[in-house]
């Protein structure tokens, strides 16, 4: 799986991580019906299991064709306020509006 990022030319003050704090990471995949994305989920869960200060929660629509469901998931995840979101977007530029409103979050694509 490849991860590419889009950077915004804006400096964001990061709060220092305090020992004992748990980093909440939301992993949003393209589809839960795919063996490829099931492997991505397993990788995210393994990362969380290997790092005591990290909690990885996975989300995704049943099918890659369900773009609207993935956008709804993304909006709900943003509202829940994780520390970071890893997104494999079905929506292409359709996810930009939700992400633009949440500049304080770190998005990885």
N, C-alpha and C positions, 0 to 999 in steps of 0.2 A: 504494500500500500504506500503510495506517495503522499507526502504532506507538503503543501505549498502555502505560503502565507501572503496576505495582502496587508501592507502596512499603511497606517494612517500617519501623516506627518504631524503628530500631536504628542507632546510629552505628557505622560500620565504618571502622577506620583504613586509609587507602589508602597503599600503598607508593608512594614517588615513582617516576615513570617516568625511567629512566636513558637518556640518549641512546645509541642503538644497540640498546636492548631492542626486541623484537618483540612486539606485542600480538596474542595469539591469540584470534580471534573465531570461535565456532561458529555457523553459520546453519542452523537446523533448519526446513525448510519442511514444508508439509502433504502434498505429493505431487510426485513427479518426472515424472508422466505429464501434467502440466498446463502449457499454454503460459504461463499466468499465473505459476506458480511457477518455470518456466524463466527468465522475465524477472527474477524476484527473485534467482535464482542469478546471472544475468548482472550484476545490480546489485551484489551482494555481491562478486563477483570483480573488477568494475571498481573498487570502493572499495579493495580490497586492492591492485590494480595501481597505483592513484593514490597510495597511501600506503606508502612504503617500509618503515615500521615497523609495518605491519599485515599479518597473515596471516589471511585469511578461508577457513574450510573449511566446505563445505556438506554437509548430510545431509538425508535425507528418505525416507519410505516410497514405494513405487511408486504407491500409491493413497491418497486421502484417507480411504477406508473402513478402512484398516489402522491403527487406533488403537493396537493392542498393539505393532506394529512401531515406531511413532513413540515410544511410551513406552520401549521397549527402547533405541532410539537415544538418547533423552534421558538415560537412566541411564548408558549407555556414554560419552556425551560428558561428563557431569558427572564421571565417574570419571577421564577423561583430563585434567581440570583446566584448561580454557581460562580466559582472563582474563574473557571475557564470552560470554554465550549469547543469541542472537536467536532467539526461538521463535514460530512460528505453530502453535499447538497444535490438534491434532485432538481431543484428549482433554478439553478444557474443564477442569473441576476435577480430572480424573484425573491431571494432571501436577503438582498441588500437593504431593503427598507427596514426590516426588523433589526438587522445588525447595526445600521447607521444610528439608530436611536439608543444603542447601548455601547457607546464608545469606551466605557470603563471596563468592559469584559475583554478578555483575550480570545480571539477566534483563530482556530487553526483549521485549514482546509486541506 
